[in-house]
């Protein structure tokens, strides 16, 4: 048995018995706390935008967690969004524009961070230093220096961090993890992974704050952190070296015309990317009604000349266990979804997951195809569950607030959060310099050959 086979075989047994997170996760901590019905989790949130007020606000209330969760404070720089958050969550907890004041007055057990990505490090570190545990939306942060500061703060304070990688929880992605651990295709040797964002969802990133590196770190960090985390989890190793290409060729300065935002634009009838935000009541109530407070337009022009992120990206990743990955992200595809194939020493596991397409799709299930070398092909059908991100969001929320056995190693902490963004950061740096980037050169974390113990 070679080394990779040994690590995989022993990892199956270990993974079925214990939960693992290299630098710790608050999910199990909160789950244990929730078992004591006499004490609710004192829960505060900073960042009251779409994701915060929805997934981590309204959905927590709808999901029946009011018996274990008590909202004790909301913080945002926009007073209109704070009022919206109170309505969405049906609560009357205090609201704050000053984060330090919220911590001081509310004394939370945990703080949920759903602010723009470039500010995550600021709030994570302040929370940890206040002796409070953190739940943060992905990506954990946007560059290597901020990542190192979070690692140092977590080591210094001993507090816990959960990074909410909801894609790990969707049923078909969990099934992929199980099939890879089963050994049916042998040791993984390489992966082909192509992600397609369509001209509606993909364009939306260029309308909003994500269009600037200082806010999102580029889509190699904001969006692809989902995908890189899945790779790290599925492959059960950590990245060693990255090389990438990228460019901005459709959005931004490439546009034939531009305006400030869609509602005020004189090119509405000519622009295929015209977005009528007035048709979405939630976005109107949350953003448009409150844009006079801070000047933020939810329907910003996708052709703004100062957009500085890429809209096409191709990344080569070499893992510590010698797995090679070819990854691409396209943001202007006519359909949305992804294709992935795992090549192994005994076969191949692949899938084409269609999330939205301009044709009628008769197949409701997600279909995985497993083909063994010199053998047969079988199809594995996985029925999606209700909820965002392939049904992952409700399962993630349940794990965070009610705990449970982590047999699939879905919980993620600082190390997992770091290893996902460091691939995107390395890719961005590689595009800028034209050189490959070693992951160990970015922070004090040294990549591991196997993440299963």
C-alpha positions as CSV (number, residue, x, y, z in Angstrom):
1,X,0.0,0.0,0.0
2,X,1.5,3.4,-1.0
3,X,1.5,6.4,1.3
4,X,-1.6,8.0,-0.2
5,X,-3.6,4.8,0.0
6,X,-2.6,4.4,3.6
7,X,-3.6,8.0,4.5
8,X,-7.0,7.5,2.7
9,X,-7.7,4.2,4.2
10,X,-6.9,5.3,7.7
11,X,-8.8,8.6,7.1
12,X,-12.0,6.7,6.4
13,X,-12.0,5.1,9.8
14,X,-11.0,8.3,11.6
15,X,-13.4,10.5,9.7
16,X,-16.3,8.3,10.7
17,X,-15.5,8.6,14.4
18,X,-14.4,12.1,15.2
19,X,-15.0,15.7,14.2
20,X,-12.0,17.5,12.9
21,X,-11.0,21.2,12.5
22,X,-7.4,22.1,12.6
23,X,-7.7,25.4,14.5
24,X,-11.2,24.9,15.9
25,X,-14.7,25.7,15.0
26,X,-17.5,27.3,17.1
27,X,-20.2,25.0,15.6
28,X,-19.7,22.2,18.1
29,X,-19.3,24.7,20.9
30,X,-22.6,26.4,20.1
31,X,-24.3,23.0,19.6
32,X,-23.2,21.9,23.1
33,X,-24.4,25.2,24.5
34,X,-27.8,24.8,22.8
35,X,-28.3,21.5,24.6
36,X,-28.8,23.5,27.8
37,X,-32.2,24.9,27.1
38,X,-31.9,27.1,30.2
39,X,-29.3,29.3,28.4
40,X,-30.0,30.6,24.9
41,X,-27.1,31.5,22.7
42,X,-26.6,35.3,22.9
43,X,-26.3,36.1,19.2
44,X,-25.2,39.4,17.7
45,X,-24.5,40.3,14.0
46,X,-22.5,42.9,12.2
47,X,-23.5,43.6,8.6
48,X,-27.2,43.8,7.8
49,X,-27.3,43.3,4.1
50,X,-29.0,40.6,2.0
51,X,-27.0,37.6,3.4
52,X,-27.1,38.8,7.0
53,X,-30.7,39.7,7.3
54,X,-31.8,36.7,5.2
55,X,-29.8,33.6,5.9
56,X,-28.5,34.5,9.3
57,X,-31.5,36.5,10.4
58,X,-34.9,35.6,8.9
59,X,-34.0,32.0,8.2
60,X,-32.8,31.5,11.8
61,X,-36.2,32.6,12.9
62,X,-38.1,30.6,10.3
63,X,-36.0,27.5,11.0
64,X,-37.3,27.3,14.6
65,X,-34.2,28.3,16.5
66,X,-35.8,30.9,18.7
67,X,-35.8,28.4,21.5
68,X,-31.9,28.2,21.4
69,X,-30.9,31.6,19.9
70,X,-31.5,35.1,21.3
71,X,-30.8,38.1,19.1
72,X,-29.1,40.6,21.3
73,X,-27.7,43.2,18.8
74,X,-27.4,44.2,15.2
75,X,-24.6,46.5,13.9
76,X,-24.5,48.3,10.5
77,X,-23.3,51.7,9.2
78,X,-26.7,52.2,7.4
79,X,-29.6,53.0,9.8
80,X,-32.2,52.0,7.2
81,X,-30.7,48.5,6.9
82,X,-30.8,48.2,10.7
83,X,-34.5,48.9,10.7
84,X,-35.0,46.4,7.9
85,X,-33.1,43.8,10.0
86,X,-35.5,44.2,12.9
87,X,-38.5,43.7,10.7
88,X,-37.0,40.7,9.0
89,X,-36.1,38.9,12.2
90,X,-39.2,40.0,14.1
91,X,-37.2,41.2,17.0
92,X,-36.7,44.4,19.0
93,X,-33.0,43.9,20.0
94,X,-30.8,47.0,20.3
95,X,-29.1,48.3,17.1
96,X,-25.7,50.0,16.8
97,X,-23.6,51.9,14.3
98,X,-20.5,51.4,16.6
99,X,-19.2,47.8,16.8
100,X,-17.3,48.2,20.0
101,X,-20.3,49.6,21.7
102,X,-22.4,46.7,20.6
103,X,-19.9,44.2,22.1
104,X,-19.7,46.2,25.3
105,X,-23.5,46.5,25.8
106,X,-24.8,43.2,24.6
107,X,-22.1,40.7,25.9
108,X,-22.8,38.2,23.2
109,X,-21.7,34.5,23.1
110,X,-21.0,34.7,19.4
111,X,-21.0,37.4,16.7
112,X,-22.0,36.7,13.1
113,X,-19.9,38.7,10.6
114,X,-21.6,39.4,7.2
115,X,-20.0,42.6,6.2
116,X,-18.1,43.2,2.9
117,X,-15.2,40.7,2.6
118,X,-12.4,43.3,2.9
119,X,-13.6,44.3,6.4
120,X,-14.0,40.7,7.8
121,X,-10.5,40.8,9.4
122,X,-11.3,43.9,11.3
123,X,-14.4,42.5,12.9
124,X,-13.0,39.0,13.4
125,X,-10.0,40.3,15.3
126,X,-12.0,42.7,17.5
127,X,-14.4,40.0,18.3
128,X,-11.7,37.5,19.3
129,X,-9.9,40.0,21.4
130,X,-13.1,40.8,23.2
131,X,-13.3,37.1,24.3
132,X,-16.2,36.3,22.0
133,X,-16.4,33.4,19.4
134,X,-16.9,34.2,15.7
135,X,-19.0,32.9,12.9
136,X,-18.0,34.5,9.6
137,X,-19.3,34.4,6.1
138,X,-16.8,33.2,3.5
139,X,-14.3,34.3,2.5
140,X,-12.6,34.7,5.8
141,X,-10.6,37.7,4.5
142,X,-9.1,39.0,1.3
143,X,-5.3,39.0,1.4
144,X,-2.4,37.2,3.0
145,X,-1.5,39.9,5.5
146,X,-5.1,40.1,6.9
147,X,-5.2,36.3,6.9
148,X,-2.0,36.2,9.0
149,X,-3.5,38.7,11.4
150,X,-6.5,36.5,12.0
151,X,-4.3,33.4,12.5
152,X,-2.3,35.4,15.1
153,X,-5.4,36.7,16.9
154,X,-6.9,33.2,17.1
155,X,-3.7,31.8,18.5
156,X,-3.4,34.7,20.9
157,X,-6.9,34.6,22.3
158,X,-7.8,30.9,22.1
159,X,-11.3,31.8,20.9
160,X,-13.1,29.9,18.2
161,X,-13.9,30.8,14.6
162,X,-16.4,29.1,12.3
163,X,-16.3,29.8,8.5
164,X,-19.6,29.1,7.0
165,X,-18.8,26.9,4.0
166,X,-22.4,26.0,3.1
167,X,-21.5,24.2,-0.1
168,X,-20.0,21.4,2.1
169,X,-23.5,20.6,3.4
170,X,-25.5,20.3,0.1
171,X,-26.5,16.6,-0.4
172,X,-24.8,15.9,-3.7
173,X,-21.5,17.5,-2.6
174,X,-21.6,15.4,0.6
175,X,-22.2,12.4,-1.6
176,X,-19.1,13.2,-3.7
177,X,-17.1,13.3,-0.5
178,X,-18.4,9.9,0.6
179,X,-17.7,8.3,-2.8
180,X,-14.2,9.7,-2.9
181,X,-13.5,8.3,0.6
182,X,-14.9,4.9,-0.3
183,X,-11.9,4.2,-2.6
184,X,-14.0,3.1,-5.6
185,X,-11.9,5.3,-8.0
186,X,-8.7,4.6,-6.0
187,X,-6.4,7.4,-5.1
188,X,-7.3,10.8,-6.7
189,X,-4.6,11.9,-9.1
190,X,-6.1,14.9,-10.8
191,X,-9.3,17.0,-11.0
192,X,-10.9,19.0,-13.8
193,X,-13.2,21.7,-12.4
194,X,-15.0,24.3,-14.5
195,X,-17.5,26.7,-12.9
196,X,-19.9,28.8,-15.0
197,X,-21.7,31.9,-13.7
198,X,-24.4,33.1,-16.2
199,X,-25.0,36.5,-17.6
200,X,-27.5,37.2,-14.8
201,X,-25.8,35.9,-11.6
202,X,-22.3,36.5,-12.9
203,X,-23.1,40.1,-14.0
204,X,-24.5,40.8,-10.5
205,X,-21.1,40.7,-8.9
206,X,-20.0,43.5,-11.2
207,X,-23.0,45.7,-10.2
208,X,-22.1,45.6,-6.5
209,X,-19.2,46.2,-4.2
210,X,-17.7,42.9,-5.3
211,X,-16.4,44.6,-8.5
212,X,-13.4,46.1,-6.5
213,X,-10.5,44.2,-5.2
214,X,-10.3,46.2,-2.0
215,X,-13.8,44.9,-1.1
216,X,-13.9,41.4,-2.4
217,X,-10.3,40.4,-3.1
218,X,-11.6,39.6,-6.7
219,X,-13.9,36.7,-7.5
220,X,-10.9,34.4,-7.1
221,X,-11.4,35.1,-3.4
222,X,-15.0,36.0,-2.9
223,X,-16.7,33.4,-5.2
224,X,-14.0,30.8,-5.8
225,X,-13.3,30.4,-2.1
226,X,-16.4,28.2,-2.2
227,X,-14.9,26.0,-4.9
228,X,-11.3,25.9,-3.5
229,X,-12.7,24.9,-0.1
230,X,-14.6,22.1,-1.8
231,X,-11.5,20.9,-3.5
232,X,-9.5,21.0,-0.2
233,X,-12.3,19.0,1.5
234,X,-12.8,16.5,-1.3
235,X,-9.1,15.9,-1.9
236,X,-8.4,15.8,1.8
237,X,-5.1,17.6,1.4
238,X,-3.8,21.2,1.3
239,X,-2.5,23.2,-1.6
240,X,1.2,23.5,-2.3
241,X,1.6,25.7,-5.4
242,X,-0.6,27.8,-7.6
243,X,-0.2,29.4,-11.1
244,X,-3.0,31.3,-12.8
245,X,-4.2,33.5,-15.7
246,X,-7.0,36.0,-15.6
247,X,-8.4,39.0,-17.4
248,X,-11.3,41.5,-17.6
249,X,-12.7,41.2,-21.1
250,X,-16.5,41.7,-20.9
251,X,-17.5,43.9,-18.0
252,X,-16.0,47.2,-16.7
253,X,-14.1,49.4,-19.2
254,X,-15.0,46.9,-22.0
255,X,-18.6,48.2,-22.2
256,X,-19.9,50.2,-25.2
257,X,-21.5,52.7,-22.8
258,X,-22.1,53.2,-19.1
259,X,-24.0,55.1,-16.5
260,X,-24.1,55.5,-12.8
261,X,-26.8,52.9,-12.2
262,X,-29.5,51.1,-14.2
263,X,-32.4,53.1,-13.0
264,X,-30.9,56.4,-14.1
265,X,-29.2,55.1,-17.2
266,X,-30.0,56.5,-20.7
267,X,-29.0,53.2,-22.3
268,X,-31.7,51.0,-20.8
269,X,-33.1,49.9,-24.1
270,X,-29.7,49.1,-25.6
271,X,-28.0,47.4,-22.6
272,X,-28.4,43.6,-22.4
273,X,-27.2,43.8,-18.8
274,X,-30.0,46.2,-17.8
275,X,-31.3,45.2,-14.3
276,X,-34.7,46.4,-13.1
277,X,-34.2,46.4,-9.3
278,X,-37.7,47.8,-8.9
279,X,-39.2,44.4,-9.6
280,X,-37.6,42.9,-6.5
281,X,-39.4,44.2,-3.4
282,X,-36.8,42.8,-1.0
283,X,-34.0,44.6,-2.7
284,X,-36.0,47.7,-3.0
285,X,-36.8,47.7,0.8
286,X,-33.3,46.7,1.8
287,X,-31.1,48.8,-0.5
288,X,-32.9,51.3,-2.7
289,X,-35.0,52.8,0.1
290,X,-31.7,53.2,2.1
291,X,-29.2,54.3,-0.5
292,X,-29.6,58.0,0.5
293,X,-27.7,57.1,3.7
294,X,-24.5,55.9,2.1
295,X,-24.8,56.2,-1.7
296,X,-24.6,52.5,-2.3
297,X,-26.4,51.4,-5.5
298,X,-27.6,47.8,-5.7
299,X,-28.1,48.3,-9.5
300,X,-24.7,49.7,-10.3
301,X,-23.5,49.8,-13.8
302,X,-21.6,46.6,-14.9
303,X,-19.5,48.8,-17.2
304,X,-18.0,51.1,-14.6
305,X,-14.5,52.0,-15.7
306,X,-12.9,51.5,-12.3
307,X,-13.9,47.8,-11.9
308,X,-10.6,46.1,-11.3
309,X,-11.5,42.4,-10.9
310,X,-11.2,39.6,-13.5
311,X,-14.2,38.1,-15.3
312,X,-12.3,35.1,-16.7
313,X,-9.9,33.0,-14.6
314,X,-7.9,29.8,-15.1
315,X,-6.0,28.3,-12.2
316,X,-3.5,25.4,-11.8
317,X,-3.2,24.0,-8.3
318,X,-0.7,21.4,-7.1
319,X,-1.6,19.7,-3.8
320,X,0.8,18.4,-1.1
321,X,-0.4,14.8,-1.9
322,X,0.6,15.4,-5.6
323,X,-3.0,15.8,-6.9
324,X,-3.2,18.3,-9.7
325,X,-6.2,20.5,-10.3
326,X,-7.2,22.5,-13.4
327,X,-9.9,25.1,-12.4
328,X,-11.6,27.8,-14.4
329,X,-14.3,30.4,-13.6
330,X,-16.3,32.2,-16.3
331,X,-18.7,35.0,-15.3
332,X,-20.7,35.5,-18.5
333,X,-21.8,32.1,-19.5
334,X,-25.3,31.5,-21.1
335,X,-26.0,28.9,-18.3
336,X,-25.0,28.4,-14.7
337,X,-23.5,25.4,-13.0
338,X,-20.3,23.4,-13.0
339,X,-18.6,20.4,-14.5
340,X,-16.2,18.4,-12.3
341,X,-14.2,15.2,-12.8
342,X,-12.0,13.3,-10.4
343,X,-9.5,11.0,-12.1
344,X,-8.3,8.2,-9.9
345,X,-6.0,5.2,-10.1
346,X,-9.0,2.9,-10.4
347,X,-11.6,5.1,-12.2
348,X,-13.3,8.4,-12.6
349,X,-16.1,10.3,-10.8
350,X,-17.7,13.1,-12.6
351,X,-20.8,15.4,-12.6
352,X,-22.4,18.2,-14.6
353,X,-24.5,20.2,-12.2
354,X,-26.9,22.6,-13.9
355,X,-28.1,25.3,-11.6
356,X,-29.9,27.5,-14.2
357,X,-30.1,27.1,-18.0
358,X,-32.2,28.5,-20.9
359,X,-33.6,25.1,-21.8
360,X,-36.1,22.8,-20.1
361,X,-34.4,20.4,-17.7
362,X,-36.3,17.1,-17.2
363,X,-33.9,15.7,-14.6
364,X,-34.6,17.1,-11.1
365,X,-32.0,15.1,-9.3
366,X,-28.3,15.9,-9.3
367,X,-26.6,13.0,-11.2
368,X,-23.1,11.7,-10.5
369,X,-21.3,9.3,-12.8
370,X,-18.8,6.8,-11.5
371,X,-16.8,4.7,-14.0
372,X,-14.3,2.1,-12.8
373,X,-11.3,1.3,-15.0
374,X,-12.0,-1.9,-17.1
375,X,-15.4,-1.9,-15.5
376,X,-18.9,-0.3,-15.8
377,X,-20.5,3.1,-15.4
378,X,-23.1,3.7,-12.8
379,X,-25.2,6.8,-12.2
380,X,-25.8,8.0,-8.6
381,X,-28.9,10.2,-8.3
382,X,-29.0,12.7,-5.4
383,X,-32.2,14.5,-4.7
384,X,-31.7,18.2,-3.8
385,X,-33.1,19.5,-0.5
386,X,-34.9,22.8,-0.2
387,X,-32.9,25.9,0.7
388,X,-30.2,28.0,-0.8
389,X,-26.9,26.7,-2.1
390,X,-28.3,23.3,-3.0
391,X,-30.0,22.8,0.3
392,X,-26.7,23.5,2.2
393,X,-27.8,26.6,4.1
394,X,-30.5,25.0,6.3
395,X,-28.2,22.1,7.2
396,X,-25.3,24.5,8.0
397,X,-27.6,26.6,10.2
398,X,-28.7,23.5,12.0
399,X,-25.1,22.4,12.6
400,X,-24.1,25.8,13.9
401,X,-26.9,26.3,16.4
402,X,-27.8,22.7,17.3
403,X,-24.5,20.8,16.8
404,X,-24.3,17.1,15.9
405,X,-21.8,14.5,14.9
406,X,-19.4,15.8,12.2
407,X,-18.8,12.5,10.4
408,X,-18.1,14.2,7.1
409,X,-15.8,16.8,8.5
410,X,-18.0,19.6,7.3
411,X,-17.2,22.1,10.1
412,X,-14.6,24.6,9.2
413,X,-12.4,26.9,11.3
414,X,-9.5,29.2,10.8
415,X,-7.2,26.8,9.0
416,X,-9.9,25.7,6.5
417,X,-10.9,29.3,6.0
418,X,-7.2,30.2,5.3
419,X,-6.4,27.4,3.0
420,X,-9.4,28.2,0.7
421,X,-8.6,31.9,0.4
422,X,-4.9,31.4,0.1
423,X,-5.5,29.5,-3.2
424,X,-7.4,32.5,-4.5
425,X,-4.9,35.0,-3.2
426,X,-2.0,33.0,-4.7
427,X,-3.9,32.9,-8.0
428,X,-4.4,36.6,-8.0
429,X,-0.8,37.3,-7.1
430,X,0.3,34.9,-9.9
431,X,-1.8,36.7,-12.5
432,X,-0.3,40.0,-11.4
433,X,3.3,38.7,-11.4
434,X,3.2,36.0,-14.1
435,X,4.9,33.6,-11.6
436,X,3.8,30.6,-9.6
437,X,3.2,31.1,-5.9
438,X,3.9,28.7,-3.1
439,X,1.2,28.6,-0.4
440,X,3.8,28.4,2.4
441,X,5.2,31.8,1.3
442,X,2.0,33.6,2.2
443,X,1.4,33.0,5.9
444,X,2.9,31.0,8.8
445,X,0.7,28.0,8.0
446,X,2.5,25.1,6.5
447,X,0.4,23.0,4.1
448,X,-0.3,19.4,5.1
449,X,-0.2,16.3,2.9
450,X,-3.4,14.9,4.5
451,X,-6.1,16.7,6.5
452,X,-7.8,13.6,7.7
453,X,-6.6,12.3,11.1
